[in-house]
């Protein structure tokens, strides 16, 4: 038999191996798990910006991008600004690529977001910085995006930049312009945009003359802009560096160009509206950043870009600066529908409605009080003037009354010698008859003249005394024809002195009227005197007054017409008002009193139509019996 130890050694070795395996199993099963095993795989996003961090559009894009990425769980965002506009050389790009590999390879990048074409080139050419890591790009024109999307592991958003639409908007707002100015910088990125501007402007050469001012030093650019006719629009997209090598931000260069531009400066960037640019058809970079962030999250979740074709973004809107529109006198009627106008200063009543209402009420109350005061003052002045006129009229009437008393006294005194003269003439006639010389024709004619003229003087004095008598006369039927003839007889001496012809047209068949003889005589007399005064400025051969008495429509009608100048429309409307007169020495009471007398007799007085003069009608009701006789009814 073999020695026992020979059998023990293999058995002990087998036991040792079994024990070791059991210990390893226990270590594996009960070993503590690492933090990496407990948490999901970390997502690290590197955002590469082509330009410096002070570019306004990139600031807006970065805000939107980070807002979306940081809302997701487990996403860490790293940002690098390559500043390729200031450092465009290939050696710099090569150094940047090496530095990026050295910095981010150890931590493991999950996805790269490249903003603008320069950043895409750095991340993908001549090869990918991190093979197998997907790349999402944005802020790249749709005409350049297709080439980048063909690179494996690359997708993104092809942006439509509305350059052509902005040029069309400029021509719409300034339809009278004959030129369109394009401006741009000298940086490599500026040259890319320059080619896009020229391509769109080529479509407008049949409408306007395109003036290209690219790559110039700012001083020279301003000089050339100042020489262009006023009212010419300016369109610019990119101006990172001028021809003298000076670097500019968007707001800085826009303000410098706007101060010398011959017209409003149009741009496609919303962030420049209110900073010197009038605006245009603009792209919202904050929204662009949000859309890029959402696409990046979907790509990271799938860990591949294969299922994500190139997206195209054509969204845009019209945003304009109202202050610049007002400065260049661009009316709102030219704005396209849906245009958003910003920074327009609202009127005070819109900005401060409550204060404006309070001020309006206060001003309204104050204005009303002022109007009331002014109206009261005007009324008081009119009343004072009317009072002075009436006081003057009363004084004049007092003088007339005094003269009337004197005239009545004189008429009485004159009537006595006239009566003696008539008696003497009659006595002479009787004496001559007793002496046998009564047949002498010369003596008889002379005595007849003395008697007739004396009688006429006596009749005139009698009429004057009747007119000046204060007491009323009895009312009763009377012949209007006799009243008219008596009035003509009274004014005949004055008519002869003024070489005025008076034509009387009256028929004896005119019926009688009932009323106060003296008052009706006063009416006719006043009309005749006014007519004589109206023709006084005419040549003697044209001075003519016509007075008639007729029966018409059951009424007696008296007409007084003259060949004077007539009345103006303003005078016609006020002719019968008290104290209104067209004569320098008149009182303005004659026609007013005449109307009162006529209306008191149941009649009417009115101004008729007559070419080459004036005509006034007086209509009075006829006595019924007389009217019946005149019409043949009896």
Secondary structure as UniProt FT lines:
FT   HELIX           4..30
FT   HELIX           35..38
FT   STRAND          43..49
FT   TURN            53..54
FT   HELIX           56..69
FT   TURN            70..71
FT   TURN            73..74
FT   STRAND          75..81
FT   TURN            84..86
FT   HELIX           90..104
FT   TURN            105..107
FT   STRAND          111..115
FT   HELIX           117..124
FT   TURN            131..132
FT   STRAND          134..141
FT   HELIX           142..149
FT   TURN            152..153
FT   STRAND          154..159
FT   HELIX           163..173
FT   TURN            174..176
FT   STRAND          179..184
FT   HELIX           188..201
FT   HELIX           202..204
FT   TURN            205..207
FT   STRAND          209..214
FT   HELIX           218..226
FT   TURN            230..231
FT   STRAND          233..236
FT   TURN            243..244
FT   HELIX           250..258
FT   TURN            259..260
FT   STRAND          265..266
FT   HELIX           270..272
FT   TURN            274..276
FT   STRAND          279..283
FT   HELIX           285..302
FT   TURN            306..307
FT   STRAND          311..313
FT   STRAND          317..321
FT   HELIX           322..327
FT   TURN            328..329
FT   HELIX           332..334
FT   TURN            337..338
FT   STRAND          340..342
FT   HELIX           348..351
FT   HELIX           353..435
FT   TURN            438..439
FT   HELIX           441..468
FT   STRAND          476..479
FT   HELIX           480..497
FT   TURN            498..499
FT   STRAND          501..506
FT   TURN            508..509
FT   STRAND          512..515
FT   HELIX           517..534
FT   TURN            535..537
FT   HELIX           540..542
FT   STRAND          544..552
FT   TURN            553..554
FT   STRAND          555..562
FT   HELIX           569..574
FT   TURN            575..576
FT   TURN            578..579
FT   TURN            584..585
FT   HELIX           590..600
FT   TURN            601..602
FT   STRAND          604..607
FT   TURN            611..612
FT   STRAND          615..622
FT   HELIX           624..631
//
